[in-house]
Amino acid sequence: MMGTMASVLATRKIRTHTDRFHTAVEGDIEDVGGVLKITEIRVHHRLKVRAGEAADARWAFENYLEKCPGAMSVIGCIRIEHDLDLIAE
């Protein structure tokens, strides 16, 4: 998901070097009918933006999941929650 988000940000010419873009992912594994199942994935993006980039960064965030092979493979089976913190540079 991080790679897809970075790719979509790149289409808007927003840099995603390691000092500017970070993603943390965690999830829940639960016993569902005697079988361990991943039930939720939480994705937290942090991005430093320059003046004028915030709207494009929000657009990228709102649209990247539909372009993400990993997300598209599990949506409907696993809940995905995601958020974005924008940090002014």
N, C-alpha and C positions, 0 to 999 in steps of 0.2 A: 504494500500500500504506500509506503514511503517513496518508493521509486516512481510509482505512477503519479503521486502528488507532485514530486519534483519535476517530472516530465510535463505535466500540465502547467505548473508554474513557469517552466522554461518557455512555453508557448507565449507567455505574457512578458517574457524577458525579465523575470524575477530570479535573481541568483539564489542558489541553494547550497552554497559551500558549507562545509561542516561547522563553521563558526556562525552560520546564519540560520540553519535549518536542522531541527532535531525532532525525531519522532519516538515516542515511548508507547509500547504496546503491552497490554496485559489482558488476561482472560480468565474465565471461570470454567472449571471442569466439575461436572456434577454427575452423580449416580442417577441415571434415568433407566428405571426398570432393570436394574442390575448391570447396566453397561455404562462405563464412564464415557461421558459425552461433553465436548466443548459446547457450552451453551451461550456464551457471550464473549465478544472481543471488544476491548476498549482501546481506541487509538487517539493519542494526544499529540498534536503537532504544535511545535513552537517555531515561529518564523520571524526573523528580523526583517523589517521592511523599510525602504527609503520613502521619503515624502512622495506621495502620489501613487504608491503601489498597493495600498490597503484594499481598494475596491477590486483590483485584479486578483489579489491574493484570496479574497473572500469568494470571488467567482470560481477560481480554481478549486477551492475547498468544496464548494457546493456541487462541483461537477466531476471530480476525479474518480469517485467510487464507481460510476457507471462505465469508466474506461479501464478499471482495474481487474485483471484476470482473477486474482485471488479473491477479491471481494465478490465478484460476480459468480464465482464458483460456490460460495457458501451462503450468500444472502438467501434467505428463505429457510435455511437450516440452522444458522447461527446468527444471533442478534449482533449487529455491529453498531457500536456507538462511537462517535468520533467528534473531536472538537479541535479548535484552532485558536491559539493565542498569538496575537500579532504584537510585536514589540517594536516600537519606533526606534529607528537607528539614529 
